[in-house]
Amino acid sequence: MTTFSKKIVLVTGAASGIGAATATAFAREGATVLCADINLEAASRLASQLSLEGVNAHAIELNVASESAWNKASEHIRTTYSRLDVLVNNAGISFGKPLLDMTLAEWQRVMQVNCDGVMLGTQAAFRLMFPQNSGVIINIASASGIKPVAGASAYCTSKAGAIMLTKAAALEAAPHKVRVNAIAPSGVTTPMWESMEFFQGMIAEAGSKEAAYKALAVGVPLGRYATPEEIAEAVLYLASPKAGFITGAVLNVDGAYTL
Ligand SMILES: NC(=O)c1ccc[n+]([C@@H]2O[C@H](COP(=O)([O-])OP(=O)(O)OC[C@H]3O[C@@H](n4cnc5c(N)ncnc54)[C@H](O)[C@@H]3O)[C@@H](O)[C@H]2O)c1
């Protein structure tokens, strides 16, 4: 018997980075994992790889910013599993541009995915979890929602929003025995960075991806970025009965970056 056997877990943005590591960790701990992503092809690849290990993982297509997509996913969960034990609101996009150069549409896109996506996921989970009188929601926020970064106002604001939403949602969920927490990582070595032009420039300058990450981590007292697996460990802890009295909390998994 593993910690999450018989549990139904939905991870958004599961096709890459922190989401993929989290989905993998839950599946290996016995959960039935729904790997949800806007990129169905990549989510299906992960689910197939995990299935080869003999664990339970299934891909579903989900754009977290779309209310109708959430309704469809919820209906699928209700009819197939009749319950939801854990939701990890992980899907997110990064965006950097000075305020004076940013368009309203760019700002709104970041809010739609990073803030509206968490709100819609929370609503969908509440509808499934409140009648069961159990459940856990974990939102992947960011240290940037606590400590501002120049040139990343939209991202920082969206993550600060996700943090306050976590706290307000925790109060509404508590009478239903549902816990809601957030994790605030500083830098994590994921494809999110590797897709950015400036980071490719840093790799070229520093000579390797590892050296570029080391250069990025100068502001992190522990002197490095986290691995996606380290964030997944924190998610599993918050989702487990060991964290049964923790709700409305923000767990900084940031190598002391925000101190
Ligand atoms: N990488 C970091 O340094 C870091 C630090 C702090 C917080 N975070 C947060 O962690 C989360 C995961 O980041 P990551 O680094 O693993 O990113 P990533 O880019 O590696 O993966 C993000 C995944 O989300 C999916 N996605 C994007 N938009 C979506 C949408 N609208 N609906 C559904 N899926 C969508 C992508 O297809 C991708 O599979 C994000 O919320 C990010 O803001 C990342």
The ligand as an ORCA input file, in Angstrom:
! r2SCAN-3c Opt
* xyz 0 1
  N      10.601     27.035    -13.695
  C      10.684     27.913    -12.716
  O      11.763     28.481    -12.448
  C       9.454     28.244    -11.901
  C       9.632     28.973    -10.709
  C       8.524     29.295     -9.945
  C       7.268     28.903    -10.343
  N       7.119     28.198    -11.499
  C       5.747     27.825    -11.887
  O       5.665     26.416    -11.978
  C       4.676     26.062    -12.934
  C       5.254     25.071    -13.929
  O       6.360     25.688    -14.572
  P       7.474     24.875    -15.382
  O       8.738     25.600    -15.152
  O       7.381     23.430    -15.097
  O       7.003     25.230    -16.874
  P       7.055     24.436    -18.253
  O       7.003     25.490    -19.284
  O       8.168     23.451    -18.255
  O       5.681     23.625    -18.228
  C       4.443     24.271    -18.225
  C       3.392     23.334    -18.782
  O       2.137     24.028    -18.723
  C       1.464     23.845    -19.940
  N       0.536     24.951    -20.164
  C       0.821     26.227    -20.540
  N      -0.302     26.923    -20.669
  C      -1.328     26.085    -20.361
  C      -2.727     26.224    -20.332
  N      -3.340     27.386    -20.657
  N      -3.475     25.153    -19.971
  C      -2.880     23.980    -19.658
  N      -1.570     23.778    -19.703
  C      -0.797     24.826    -20.042
  C       2.544     23.757    -21.005
  O       2.078     23.106    -22.174
  C       3.618     22.967    -20.257
  O       3.452     21.578    -20.440
  C       4.203     27.369    -13.561
  O       3.005     27.792    -12.933
  C       5.340     28.331    -13.243
  O       4.908     29.662    -13.216
  C       8.175     27.857    -12.281
*
